[in-house]
Amino acid sequence: MLRSTRVAGPHGPAVHREGVERLLRSYHAIPADAPVRLAKKTSNLFRARTKIDAPGLDVSGLTGVVSVDPDRRTADVAGMCTYEDLVDVTLRYGLAPYVVPQLKTITLGGAVTGLGIESTSFRNGLPHESVLEMDILTGSGEIVTATPDGENADLFRGFPNSYGSLGYATRLRIRLEPVEKFVALRHLRFDSLDALQDALERISTERVHAGAPVDYLDGVVFSAAESYLILGTRTGEPGPVSDYTGNEIFYRSVQHSSVNHPKTDRLTIRDYLWRWDTDWFWCSRAFGAQNPTIRRWWPKRLLRSSFYWKLIALDHKYDIADRIEARKGNPPRERVVQDVEVPIERTAEFMRWFLDEIPIEPVWLCPLRLRDNGASVDAQRPWPLYPLEPKRTYVNIGFWSSVPVVAGEIEGATNRTIESKVAELDGHKSLYSDSFYTRDEFERLYYGGGEYTALKQRYDPRSRLLDLYSKAVQRS
């Protein structure tokens, strides 16, 4: 078994029931005419939000793993459990969630109701596809159990991408898959975007490269002439491993490959799952954390995304970055933090446009394809609020930075341009960050042909929860 010492293990049903009761008491304490929100101090959302000085839902008792069934390879997990805590428990059994999003403090409930993706998504889809059942606190104050075939199957299907506008998951039962102690890596370099796209499509389909299986797959684009695919293979063979939790930086390590001589590497499974978290992909450079002199003195325990979030919060509160730019005589900057998905055959086209028009690099690539979950889920519209077509491969493209504001341009000009281009290429974008759609555009793209409206009427008839457009675009 794989060992971890960070958490004690599953806390059991009794502790979970106590947490649920605390949640329900907090719901009933909120005035009937007040909106219902989570009372949590942290978030992995990049949308600005209107601050409301009012009590919220107490989810402090819903942060752990309830139980693990290693024989059935399932786990019951509280909705506010972070993936860091979840993984630390499941790795003890040699198991991991089907998809483990890149940042440690993303919660399971958050990944299911919002965005979650990682390098297993080309074979395992998205986090909500490994869910077997959910207990959900709806806007009406009831906790209902949603399964693919039960009386609340409509909520089970409509919950992904609803961002808490239909309810909050208190417990999720998820499938787990076996993992090995190590991941062997190969970094393939490409000098053209078309070659990158061709390889990405082939490997996503065949799940093998140069005779070796590919269990994990993602990539990084630095320029049109320099991009990489990162291939991971599960292995139990002992041997030396790299460490990217201190002075070494993972995304820089992939650049040591050449077109004809791919670099190989090895990580423990835990370090592989969190390889991006240490530097928040490459965003830590904005805080100087990649400067060798500064990094030498930076406490190792603070090389993690949760600490960078605190720095971001300070920047938002005091406009630190814009003040610095102003002193340099520069304009303020527009935040461009997005994950978008385009069909795999449009990847090179989008990337050429992006690199020409948007001054941001590097860019993350992650292929994904919906799982075939059988007849219990509608084959044509399996997840109505998350509009991906079955049997079609997409590539998630992530970019997280900012660009100078051009005087006289409309608010969010760059983000609006990206939204338009993604729609032109038959793609769509995640809603965890700034969006600028009109209501008509948004409802056409994200309301599932009216299914969201019907779900809202059934499970939140008094509109205690903010609707999806208000959350994602109006930033209420």
N, C-alpha and C positions, 0 to 999 in steps of 0.2 A: 504493500500500500504506500501511497505518497503521503508524506507527513507535513503538517503545518502546525504551528504553535500559537497562531494569532488569536483564535477564538476557541472556546471550550467545546463547541459542538451544538447539535440541535437542542433547543430549549424545551420542546415538548408541547402538547396540545393545551395543557392547563395554563401555562404562561401566555400562550397565544390567545386563549379565550379572555384572559384578564385584559390583554391589550385591546381586544375588540370591544369589550365592555367600556373601557376608558374612552375609546373613540366614539362610541354611541352616546355616552354621557356628554361629551364635548359637542356633538352635533345638536343635541336637544337644548344645550345651553345657548346656542346661537339664536338671536332673535329671528322670528319667522319672516321678517321683512329684510333681513340682512343676507348678503351673498355668502355662500359656503366656500371656504378655502382651506388649504392645508396650513397648519401652524408649524412650518419648518423653516429653519434658518438658512439652509443651503439649497442650491438648485443647479442643475446642469443646463438650464435654459439660458440662451443669450438674448431673449427678448426683453426689452425694457418693460417694466410693469408699474402700474399705478399703485402706490402704496396705500393700503387701507388699514387704519388703526382700529382693528376690531379683532375679537377672538376668532380663532380658527380651529380646525379639527386637530385633536391631540393624537398624533400617530407615533408617539414615543414608545409605545408598547408593541409596535409592528415592525421591528427592525432586524429580526433574526430568522434563522432557519428553524422551522417547526419540527420536521422529521426528514429522514432519508431512508428510502427502501433500496438497498443496494442490489437486491435480487431482481426487482422489477425495474431498476434503474430510474427511479423517480424521486422527486423531493417535493415536500410541501414547504412553501416559503412565504413569509410575511411580505406584504407589498412594498414596505419601505426598507427591506433588506438590501444593502449594497452588494454589488457583484463581488467586491473584495471579500466581504464576510461570507457570501455564498460559496465562492470558490475555495476559500480556506477550509470550509466544512466538507465539500464534496471531494476535494482532492485526497482527503484521508481514505476515501473508498476507491481511489483510482478512477474517479468519475468527474465530469465537468458538464455544465450546461451546454446545450447544442451550440449556442452562440453566446460569447462573452464580449460585450462591448468594451471599447478600448480604455475607458477611464474607470478607475476604481470606485468612485462614489456614485456612479449611475446605479439607480435602484432597479430591481427586477420589475416592479410595477411601473416605473417610469419608462423602461425600455419597451414594455408591452403596450402601454397606452400612447407612447410616442415613438421615438426612433431608437433602434438598436441594430447594429450591424458589425460584422467583423470578418476575419479571414476564413471562417468556416461557412460563410453565407452562400458561397457558390454551390455548396452541397447541402447545407442545413437551412437555408432560407433566413428568416428573421426571427427574433425572439418569440413573438407571439405564436409562431407555428409549432413550437415545441410545448405549448401549454395544453394540458388535458382538461383542466377545469379551473374556474376562478370564483372566489367569493368577492362580490362587489358591493360596496356601499353606494347606493344610488342617490340621486338628488332628493328623492322622497323620504330618505332616512331609513330605508329598508336595506338589509343585506341579503342579496339573492345569489344563488349559485348558478353560474353560467357554464354550460358544456356545449359541445358541437351539436348534440341531438336533443337536448332537453327543452323545457318550456321557455327558457331564456336563451335559446340558440341565437336569436337575432342580436342580443347584446354581446354574446361571445364573438360573433363575427364583426360587429360594429365597434367593439371596444378599441382595437388597434387604430392608432392615429386620432383618437378622440381627445387626447390630452386632458383627461380629467373632467371633460365637459359632460360626460354621461355618468361618471361615478369614479370611485377610487377602489382599486383592488386591495383587499385586506389579506387574502391568501391566494396563492397560485400553486397548482400542482404542475410540475414541468418534467419533461423527459430529460434524462442525463445520458451521456455517451462515455464509453471507456476512453481513457487517455493513457499515454506512457509517461515515464518520468522525464523524458527529454524530447526536444524538437530539433531535428537536423535541418539547417537552412541552406538554401542555394539562392544566390542573388544573380539574376540574369540581367545584363545590361543591353539596352537597345539604343541605336542612334537614329531611329526614325519612329514616329508615332504610329505609322501604318504597321510596321513590324511588331511593335508593342501590342497593338490591337489584335493582330492575327494570332500572336502567341497566347494572349489572354483568352481569346475565344477558344482556341484549340485546347489549352490546358483546363479551362473551366469545364469543357465537355468531356474530355478523355480522362481527366483526373490523374494523369501520369505525365512525366517528362523524363526523357533520356532513360527510360526503363525503370524509374523509381516512382512510387506513388506520391501524389500530392494531396496532403490532408488540409493544408492551410495555404491561402493564396491572397496576396494583396500586392500593392505596388506604389512607387513614388515617381513623380515626374518633376525633374528639375528644370528642363528646357525641352524644346522640340528635338534637340540632338542628344539629350541625356535623360534616359528614363530606365526604371528597373522594375522587375517583378521579383517578389520575395516568396519563394516556395518553401513550405514547411512539411516535414515528414515525421510522424510519430516514431519514436525509437526508445527501446529500453536498454540499449547498449551503454554501459558506463564509459566515461571518458571526460576530458576537460571541457569546461563550458565557459562562455564569455559572461561578463558582468557589465550591464549598461545602467546600473543603478547608482553609479558614482561619477567618476571623471569622464568615462567613455560615453559617447552619445550614439544611440542606436541608428538614427536615420543617416548619420554621417558614415556609419560603418558599411552601408550598402554601396557607397560610392567607391569602394576599394576593388570593385569588379571591373573587368573589361569585357568587351563583346565576345571575345574568343576564350576568355578564362574566367568563368563565374567563380565568385568567392563563396566558400562554404563557411558555416558557423554552427554553433550548437548553444542552446539555452535550456535551462530547466523548464518544465512545463509552466510553472508559476511565473518565472521571469519572461517567458514567451508571451503569456496572456497579458502581462502588464508592460510589455516592451515600449509601448507608446506613452504610458502614463508618466514616466519619470520626467520627460521633457514636454509633456502635453503635445505629443508629436514633435513639432519644432517650435512651438509657440513660446517656450521658455526663453528663447533668445531675446524676446521683447523686454524681458526683465533683466537682461545681462547674465542670465544663469549659464549661458554657453561660453562666456568669456573665460578662458582658462584661469586667469588670475582670480576672478570673482568666484568661479566654481570651486576652486581649491578651498575657499573659506565658507562656502555655502553649506549649511548643515544637511547631511544626507537625508535626514528624515523630512526635510522640507523640499526635497526634489520630487514633487508629486503634484498632480493636477489640483487636488483640494486646496493646497496652499496658493497656487497661482490664482485660483478663484478669489481668494481673499484679497490679493493684489488688484485684481480686476474690480472688485467691489469698491476698494479705496479710490481707484481711478474714476469710477463712475460717480462717486460721491463728491470728489474734489476736482474733477476735470484735470487731473494731473498731466495726462499726455497732451491735451490740447493747449494747456498753459505752457508746456515746454516748447511745443511747436510754435506758439505765438512769439515766444522770446527769440526764437530763431528766425522770425519773420515769415513763417510758413502758415498756410491755412489750416483749419481744423481738419480732422480726418473722418471719413465715413467707415463705419465698421462693416466689413464684408466677411461674415462668418456663416458659411453655408455648407450643407451636404445636399447635392442634387443627384438624380439618377437619370441616365440616358440609356437607351438600348445599346447593347455592346457594339453593334455595327456603326454607331454614330460617335463612338468614343474619340477616335482620332480627329474627327471633324470638330467636335466640341473643344477638344484640347487645343487645336490649332487656333481656333477663334479666341479662346480664353487667354492663351499666352500672348497673342497679338494685342488684345484689347484691355486686359486686366493686369496691372503690375503686381502680381502676387505669385510667389513660388517659395517652396515646393508645393505640390498638389498630391493628395492621397487618392489612390484608386482601390476599389474593392468590388469584385464581381459578386452578383447575387442572383438567385433564381428561386422562385417560390417552390416549396416542397409539394409533392403530390400527397395530399392528406386523405385521399379517398372520397367516397361518395357522400360522406357526412357533411362536407363543405361544398358549397356551390362551385362547380367547375369553371363557370364563366366569370363569376364575381366573388371569389372566395373571401376577400376582405374589402368590403365596399368603400371604406374610407381610406384605404391604402391602395391606390389604383395601379397595381402592377399586374400585367397579364400572365396567366399561367403558361408554362412551357416556353417562356421567353427569358433570355439572359439580359440583365442590365449591369451597368457599372455605376457604383456610387462614387462620386467625385467630391472630395472634401477639400475646402480651402478656408483658412482661418487667419485673417489679417485685417488690414485697413488700407484705404487709399485716400489721397488728398481730395478734399471737397473743392469742386470747381465753382467759383462765384457765379451766381445766377441760375445754377441748375436746381431742379426740383429735389426735395428731400429724398434720400435713398436712390439717387440716380443710377449708381452702379448696380445696386441690388435689383432695381427694376429692369435694367438691361439684361442681367443674367436670367431673371424670371422669364423674360420674353424669349430669350434664346433657348432655354430649356424647353419651353412649351413648343417652340418651333421644331425641335428635334424629337418630339413625342416623349418627352421625359417629364419628371416632376421633382419637386424639392421637398425636403423635410421642413417641418414647421417649428423647430425648436429655436429658431432665430428670427430676425426681422423679416417680415413679409409686407408687401405693398399692393396686393391684389384689391381690385374693387370687389364689392360683395357679390355681384353677379359672376365675376370670374372665379372667385373663391368657391362659391357654391357649386359651380359647374365642375370644378376640379376635385373638390374634397367632400362633397355632401353625398356622394354615392347615389346619384340619381334620385334623390329625395329620401333615401333610407335613413340618413342622419336625422332629418326632421321628424320622421316617424318614431325613431328611437328616443329622441328628446321628449316627445309628447308622452311616450309610455313610461319612461324611467325618471323623468324630471318634469312632471306636469306643471309644477309651480315655478319653474326656472330658478331654482335655488343655486344652481351651478351656472357659471358663465357659459355662453354658447361658444362654439369653436371659432367662429369668425372674430368674436370679441377678444378671445384669448390670443389668437395667432396673428391678427392684423391690427386690431385696434389697441392691443396691448393693455387691456383693462386689468 
